[in-house]
Amino acid sequence: MKDDINNQTHIKLGGIKEKMVEIRYSDQYEIGDLAGQTVSEAREQFKSEFGIPDKASARLNGSKIKLSAELDTVLNDDDKLTFAVSRTRTPLLIGALLLALAVTGGVFTFGFINASTTLGSNPATNDFASVTTNTTIPLTWTPYGFYKGSIAAAANATPIFNVDTITSGYAGDLSVTVTLANGDTLAKCYRMLSLRLIMCDSLNNLIDINEDGLIDGKDYVMLTLDNGSVSMFPSGMTDNMTIRIKSGFYITHIFKAANWATPANYQPLLFAEVAQR
């Protein structure tokens, strides 16, 4: 028996099947009177009920519907509308990668071998450079309490260390570092202590130590209580060099400390180190 008002076929008691639209997502589905609605309207109607995510794509009767076309695609009787989320291929790619690594690792392990060899190296008879103390010209001063004094050096500066590479024949660059080794005890006697250090060749000529390519009055370093370690970089000279004190000054504390009775407490102890550069 037909209802001509709605022009649709309904189920009557006689068992006649009405024409409806089937909508499905995952294992959920429903058959409803959706004919005349758009795919977009059907999505919104069942979005909350079925939990349809926004990224789910729509298929109408097996054909994929673009998201931009859902607004214009109208449902008809007996249509089957399905929503589904596309599966990523990442797990498959990871599995393939792991399989490739497993195969490669097996081949590598199977082909691994051990081997050893000895490389030639000749024992050295001397160090590449030597550094020794030079006390040919003593350098002394008398610090009084609450006193400002200068440290007078010899005419060509007072030598304190010799640096030489003649025994090894080393012709490379050097780094020469001088460190104040007893700054902790000196600080109890001096408020300020400063020593100007230079380097000279065997003829007492000044050596370029600041890498500016010039030999001038700028080639010196200041060793102080605040700057207790300085480095010099002699350029082009490696034999019979000397580290020298050009000049200096000091300021003592107001009162003469009791530990002044021990010379080691007010006499600077210097440490020199020569390294390859």
Secondary structure, DSSP 4 states (H G I P E B T S, - for coil): --BTTTTB----TT-PPPP-EEEEETTEEEEE--TT-BHHHHHHHHHHHHT--TTPEEEETTEEE-GGGTTTPBP-TT-EEEEEPPPPSHHHHHHHHHHHHHHHHHHHHHT----------PPPSS-S-EEEE--SS-----PPTT-EEEEPPPTT-EEEEEEE-TTTT--S-EEEEEEETTHHHHTTTEEEEEEEEEEE-TTS-B---SSSS--STT--EEEESSS-EEEE---S--SSEEEEEEEEEEEE-SS--GGGGSGGGTS--EEEEEEE-
